[in-house]
Amino acid sequence: MTSQATPAPGRVGDVRRRNLALVLSRLGPETVASRAEIAAATGLTKASVSSLVADLLETGLLEELGVTRGGERGRPGVGLALNPRRGALGAEVNVDYLAVGVLDLRGELRVHETVEASNHGRAPADVLAELHRLAAGVRDAAAADGIELLGGGLAVPGIVDAASGTVATAPNLAWAGVPLAGALEDLAPGAPFAAELSNEADSAALAELWYGRGRALGSYLYLSGEVGVGGGLVIGSQLFTGAGGHAGEVGHVVVDPGGRRCSCGGRGCVETVAGQEAILAAAGITGGGSTTTGRLAALTASLAAGDARAIGAVERAGEALAVAVVAAARLLDLSAVVLVGHFGILRDVLGPALDAALEDLAPGRITAVTFSDLGASAALRGAAGAAVRRALAAPHALLG
């Protein structure tokens, strides 16, 4: 396992390292620019940019795309863009599924595989063995598509210690103190940048910022509806994690002090009303051997048929979410919320209930309620996207 902090000895000085990263910072996922345009944007000389670009082409992080209109005195210049044949692997362990995908440098999800799995209370070793089998297939598919992996990331629904690669606690998985450092090494073996562990809601919130609706918002509360309810806070286009790194646990904001016990040990948390299992149970949609996907389909069918019990369950979930959203908005001066997961699936009923409750509890306070387009891939996109950003911030490590 090679750390991204390890430079190529004797090859690149500190100033040049910073300038290599500076050049890359001017090329976003959808950006094409000439050397002259990069020089103008960075303040570097054209000769310096040409030399830096030569190194970046050697790393494989950049590719030339032909001509642009940005050449000197109107002459066309050679276009430069991030190379889609480089990418990172993102993986997610959730309560009822495993997912793995490969994201290229331009933010495109090139390969994506998801399998349903009942992971609550399952031995971590068994979960990880299945995840690694899934990852091996995804890596093979990416290689067949000509994509070279630079690193990876793993997102889980719990509180994590990223530095040690440990899941401190994940109540919905029934995991506590689970070390995953070895599992992280095996996600993208041989990649130059080490894979890292993250909270799934935080990773999804970052994916929304980098590749979704969050780009236009800048600051927002992110709510992910799964078996539990995950939350992420983005403030000023930065993930806010708090003093201990655990901010954003919106699913465990108390909305009903006299309510049901939660998996966290508390009572009346948001996820006891708005979590997937809570909504299905309140709607009368029982297991019966059905998959989660099947039960959600049954719920949407009940909603479409006008079933009062199903509608009431979803509306109560929207009202509970509103209580938590207003609390976060008041404390953190937020005015936007982004929802994903089953909240998106149920948006036709949940959305109006949420909007009405927000307006009742805090008139005019929340000005943007939006549903993500990233869907179930958001967390793995964020985990892979963080790995991509680590590589783009330290391109010198790829120079031999």
N, C-alpha and C positions, 0 to 999 in steps of 0.2 A: 504494500500500500504506500503510495507516494503522496506526500502532502503538497498542497498547492503553494505552501510557503517556501518550498525548496527550489531555489533558482539554479540555472545552469552555471556551474562554477566558472568564473573568469570570463564569461561571455557578455554579460549585460550589466552595465553599471546602474546605480540607483536612478539617475536622471533619465536614462534611456528606458528603464522599466516603467517609470511613470508616464513617459511619453508614448510608449507602446499602448498602454491602457487608455491614455487620453485619445489617441486616434480611434481606437475601437469604440470609445464612448460616444463618438459622433455618428456611429452607424447603428441605428436601431433595427428591429426586426424587419421593417418595411422600407428601410432607407437605402438609396443608391447615391453615392457621391463620388466626385472625381478627386484626385489628389489636390488640385487647386482649391476646390471647395473645402476640403479638410484643412488645408493650410490656413485659409481665411477664417475658418471657424475656431481653430485652436490657437492661432497666433504664432504657430511654428513656421519656419521657412519652408519653401517648396522643396528645397534639397533635403531638409531633414525629414519631411513627410515621405518623400520618395524612398529614402533609406529605411524608414520605419515600416513602410508598406511592404518593402521587399522582405523584411523579416516576418511580417505578419502573413504574407503569402506562403512563406516557408512553413509556418506553423499549421497552415491549413485553416486558420480561422477566417481568412478573407478569400474571396475569389474576384476575378475580373469579369465584367459583364459586357464589355464592348464600350460604346461611346455614350457620353452624356452631353448635355448642353453647357456644362460648367467649365469648359476649358478657357484658357486665357484669351482675352480679346475676342470672345465669341467662337473660338475654335473648339471643336468637340474634344472632351477629355475621356480617358478610359474610366468607365464606371467601376466602383468597388462596392461590394456588399458582403454581409456575413455569409459564410459558406454553409449551405444547407446539408452538405455531406459530413458535417460534424454535429454532434448532439450529445444529449445526456439521458440517462435512464431514470425514470421516476416510478416509484412503487408505493402502493397504499395497502395497509392492512386495516380493514374495517370489520364491524361486528358480523355482517352478513355477506361480505364479499372480499375478494382479493383482486387487485388491479395492478397492471404494469404497462408502461408505455415509454416510447422514445420520442423526445422533443428535439427538433433541430434548432440551430442557432437563430433561425428566423421565427421561432415560436410555433411552428407547425407540428402537430402531433402525427408523426409518421407511422407509428405502429402502436396499437392499443389493444390489450386483451384483459377481459374481466371474467372472473368465475364466481358464481355464488358459493358461499361457504359459511357454515355455522361456526363462528370463531369464539363465541362467548364460552369461557371456561375451558376451551381447548388448550392442550399443552403448547406453549410457545414453540417448542422444537418442531412439532407437527405442522403448525401454521407456517413456520419459516421454511420447512422443507417443501411444502406445496408452493409457497411464494417463489422459491428459487427455481423450481421446475418451470413455473410460468415465466419467470425472468429469462431463463435459458432460451426458451422458444422465442421470446421477444427479441433477445439479443441476436439470435440467428436470423430472424426476419429483417432486423435492421442492417445487419452485415450484408445480407443478400441485396438490400436496397442501396448498398454503397455508403452506409453511414458509419462513421468511426465515433465511438463513445469517448467522451472526455471525463465523465464522472457520473455520479448518480445521487439519489436521495430517496429516503423512505419516510412516509408520513403515517402516523398512527393516531387514533383517537384518544389521546390521554396527555398527561403532563410528562414531558421528557426532559432529560439532561443531555443536551446535544453534545456537550464537551466530552462526556464519557460514553455516549451512545447507549444510554440506559432509559428504559421506560420506567419512570418513577411510580406512576399509577395510571391505570386505564380501567376504570370501574366497569365499563360496558364490555370489556374483554375479560374482566376478572384477572388482570395482570397487575403485578406490583413488583418493583425492583428487578425488572427483566433486562439483563445485559444483551445488547444487540450489536456490539462492536464487530464481532466476527461475521455476523449476518450482513452487516453493511459492506464489509470487504468483499463478500461474495456476490454482491449485486452487480457490480461492473468490474470484474477482475481484470487487472492489467491497465485500467484507465489511469491517466496521469494525475487526476484529482480525486481525493478520497470522497466516498459517499458519506452523507450526513443524515442524521435523524431529525425529524421535525414533528410538531403537532399538526394534525391533518387540517384543522380549521385555519390555523395560521398560514399553512402552505396554500390552501385554497384562496384565502384572502389576498395573498400576494399574487397568485395567478390571475385573479380578477384585476389587480392593479396593473400587471404587466401585459396581459393579453385580453382583457375583457372590459366590462363597463366601468371599472374603477379608474381607468385612465382619464375619463372625463370628470370624475368626481373628486379625486384627490384625498378626501377624508370621508370615511364611512364606517358603519358597523356592518360586519359580514356575518350572516346567519346561515349555517349549514344544517339542513334537516336530514338526519339519518335515524338509526335506532335511538341515538341521543340527539342533542342539539349542540352543535359546535359554534363557537363564535370567534371572530377575529376583529381586531381594531386597526384600522389604517388611518393615520393622522398626518396630514401634510405629506402624503405619498410615501410614508414610512410606516412599517409595521410597528405598533406599540405593544410591547410585551410586559411592561411593568418592571418593578424593582427585582422581582424574583424570576421574571421570564414567563409568568403564568397568567398575564392579563388576558381578558377576552372570554372567560368561562361563563358566557351568557346563559348557557344551558342550565347552570346551577344558581341563577338568580332566583330568589324565592318570590313567587307570584301568588301563592296560596298557603299561608302559614298553617292552615288546618288541613292541608292536602295530604296526598299519599307520600309514603317514604320513597326516596330516590336512591338510585344505585350508588350515589356518592355518600349516602348515610344521612343526608339531610331530609327535609320534608317540604313538599310543595314547590319543588324547583320547576322551571320552565319545561324541562323535558318530561316531567310527569304528566303534562297536559299536551305539549306540542311535539314530543318525540314520536317517531314512527309507530312504535308499539302502543304507545298511549292512545294515539288517534284511532288506530285500528281496533283496539279493544273497546274504546268508547263508542265506536261506530257499529260494534257487533260483528266485525269481520274476524272470525276465528282462524286459527292455524289450519287444522284439518289436513296437514301434510303439504299444504301449498307453499310455494316459495314466496319470498318477500315481494318479488315482482308480481306474482299472481295475486297476492292479497291486495296490493296497491291497485291493481287493475280492477279487482272486485269493488274496492272502495270508490274508484272513479265511476264505475258503472252505477253504483248506488247513488252517487251524487247526481249523475245525469238523469237517473230515474226519479229524482226528487225525494229520496228517502230522508225523512225528517231526522232520524237518529244520526245518520252519516253527516248530514249538513250541520247539525248541532255540534258534533264532535270537531269538525274542521273549523267552524266558526269560533268555538271556545279556544282552539289552538291559536287562531289569529289574535284573539283578545289577550291571551296570555303573552304572546310575543310582543304585543303592543306595550304591556306593562314593563317588560324588560327593556324594550327599545327606548321608551321614554326615560327610564332611569339612567340608561347609558348616555342618552342625548343630553340630559340635564347636567350630568357629572362631567362629561367630556366635551361639551359644546359641539355636538355632531348634529347634522341635519339630514343625513342620507343613510339609507339602509339597503343592502343588497342581499337577496335571498337565493338559495340554491337547494338542491336535493328534493325531498318530497314536497317542500314548500312550493317549488316550481310546478310540480305535477298537480298540486291542488290549488293553484293560483286563482282559478275562476271563482272559487268559494272563499278561500283563505284571504285573498287579496282585498276584497271589499270589506270583510270583517276586520282585518288589520287596519285598513285605512280609516274606517269609521271609529274604531277604538282610539287610534292615534289622534284623530281630530277631537275626540271627546276628552281625552286625557291631557293633551297638550296642543291646543289649537294653533295651527300655523308653524309648529316647531319643526316637524319633519317635512321637508320640502321635496324629497326624492325617495320614493320606494320603487325599487327595480328588481327584476328577476334576472339572474345570471343566464348567459347563453352557454356557459362552459359545461354545465351538467355534472355528471358523476366523475368526469375526468379532472375536475378542478384541482383536487389535492395532489394528484400525481403530476399534473402540469406544474404546480408550484414547487414541488420537490425537485423536479427535473430543471425547472427554470432557475432555481437557486444555484444548482450545479453549473448551469450555463453561465450564470453571472460570475461565479467564482473563477471560471476559466477566462472569461473576458477581462476580469480585473487583474489577472496575473499571467498574461501571454508569454512572459519571459521564461516561465517554467517549461514551455514547450519547445524552447530552442536548445538544440543539442550542442 
